[in-house]
Amino acid sequence: MSADHPSISRFRAEHARRGGTGEIVILPDAVHTAALAAAALGCEVGAIANSLLFDASGSPVLILTSGAHRVDTRRTAEAVGAERLDRATPEFVREHTGQVIGGVSPIGHPAPVPTYLDSWLQRYDVVWAAAGHPAAVFSTTYDELLRLTGADPIDVE
């Protein structure tokens, strides 16, 4: 995987523009799940920040959740003020993020997306998230991820 892939280049530019300090790593293979990413990086699955885009009656909602958690969509919808959160289709994800499932980064979308950050992630000194492509990740901290994304902290379980 070349760092020149357009989605990774867009992520790099946005990460730099927002003052991101973490390392961007291009892995030899795609890591479509938190477990695969954790294995490739040698970290706990809980330190992986999954970027999960949901469809809230046609509007996107991005939940950045620990790889150790499943999002309770009913509880989370209530917490974010949505009637319901449905799993987004691949087309919906690409439309609202410009990226593919498995590579959705927390930043760099075509238009702002309401974003919420799983407060569980603050337990880790280093958090890893997708960098715009299924084989690209970046390191960050909970506090930096809050700053980069403008997310609201939330409990998702």
C-alpha positions in Angstrom: 0.0 0.0 0.0 1.5 3.3 -1.0 1.1 6.4 1.2 0.1 8.1 -2.0 -3.4 6.6 -2.1 -5.7 9.6 -2.5 -7.7 8.9 0.7 -4.6 8.7 2.8 -3.2 11.9 1.2 -6.4 13.7 2.0 -6.2 12.4 5.6 -2.6 13.5 6.0 -3.4 17.0 4.9 -6.4 17.3 7.2 -4.5 15.8 10.1 -1.7 18.3 9.6 -4.2 21.2 9.1 -5.9 20.4 12.5 -2.5 20.1 14.3 -2.5 16.3 14.7 0.7 15.0 16.4 0.3 11.2 16.0 2.1 8.9 13.7 0.4 7.8 10.5 1.2 4.1 9.8 0.5 2.2 6.6 0.1 -1.5 7.4 0.9 -4.2 4.9 -2.7 -5.4 4.8 -6.1 -4.0 5.3 -7.4 -4.1 8.9 -11.2 -4.0 8.5 -11.8 -4.9 12.2 -10.6 -3.6 15.6 -9.2 -7.1 16.3 -7.1 -7.1 13.1 -5.9 -3.6 13.8 -4.9 -4.5 17.4 -3.1 -7.6 16.3 -1.2 -5.7 13.6 -0.2 -2.9 16.0 0.5 -5.0 19.0 -2.0 -3.2 21.3 -5.2 -4.0 23.1 -8.4 -4.1 21.0 -9.9 -1.6 23.4 -7.3 1.0 22.3 -8.6 0.9 18.8 -11.1 3.8 18.1 -13.6 2.4 15.6 -15.2 5.0 13.4 -18.8 3.8 13.1 -21.1 5.9 10.9 -24.8 5.6 11.6 -27.8 6.7 9.6 -30.1 8.8 11.8 -33.2 9.2 9.6 -31.0 10.2 6.6 -28.4 12.2 8.6 -25.0 10.9 9.4 -23.8 10.4 13.0 -20.2 9.3 13.7 -19.5 7.3 16.8 -15.9 6.8 17.7 -16.0 3.7 20.0 -13.5 1.5 21.7 -12.9 -1.7 19.8 -13.8 -3.5 23.0 -17.4 -2.1 22.8 -20.5 -2.7 20.9 -22.7 0.4 20.5 -26.1 0.1 22.2 -27.9 1.9 19.4 -31.1 2.5 21.3 -29.3 4.1 24.3 -26.9 6.0 22.1 -29.6 7.3 19.9 -31.3 8.7 22.9 -28.1 10.2 24.2 -27.4 12.0 20.9 -31.0 13.2 20.4 -31.8 10.9 17.4 -35.0 9.0 17.0 -32.9 6.0 16.0 -29.5 5.0 14.7 -29.4 2.5 11.9 -26.4 0.8 10.4 -25.3 2.8 7.4 -25.0 1.3 4.0 -21.6 1.4 2.2 -23.0 4.0 -0.1 -24.1 6.2 2.8 -20.7 5.9 4.4 -18.9 6.9 1.2 -21.3 9.7 0.5 -20.8 11.3 4.0 -17.2 10.5 4.7 -15.6 10.1 1.3 -14.1 6.8 2.6 -14.9 3.1 2.7 -16.1 1.0 5.6 -13.0 -0.2 7.5 -11.1 2.9 6.7 -13.3 5.7 7.9 -11.2 8.3 9.8 -12.5 10.5 12.5 -11.7 13.6 10.4 -11.5 14.8 6.8 -15.1 14.3 5.6 -16.6 16.3 2.8 -18.9 18.1 5.2 -19.0 18.2 9.1 -20.5 15.1 10.7 -21.8 15.2 14.2 -19.3 13.1 16.1 -19.3 11.4 19.5 -16.3 9.8 21.3 -16.6 6.8 23.6 -15.3 8.0 27.0 -13.9 4.5 27.6 -11.0 5.4 25.3 -9.6 7.8 27.9 -8.2 4.7 29.7 -5.5 4.4 27.1 -2.4 6.5 26.8 -2.3 5.8 23.0 -5.4 5.3 20.9 -5.3 4.2 17.2 -7.9 5.2 14.6 -8.3 4.7 10.8 -6.5 7.2 8.6 -8.9 7.2 5.6 -8.1 3.7 4.2 -8.4 0.2 5.6 -4.6 -0.3 5.7 -3.8 3.1 7.3 -4.1 4.1 11.0 -2.8 6.9 13.1 -1.9 7.2 16.8 -3.4 9.8 19.0 -4.7 10.4 22.5 -8.2 10.7 23.8 -7.7 14.4 24.5 -6.3 15.0 21.0 -9.0 13.0 19.4 -11.6 15.2 21.2 -9.8 18.3 19.9 -9.3 17.1 16.4 -12.9 16.0 15.9 -14.8 18.4 18.2 -16.6 15.3 19.4 -18.8 15.1 22.5 -17.8 12.4 25.0 -20.4 9.7 25.4 -20.9 6.3 26.9 -22.0 3.9 24.2 -22.7 0.6 26.1 
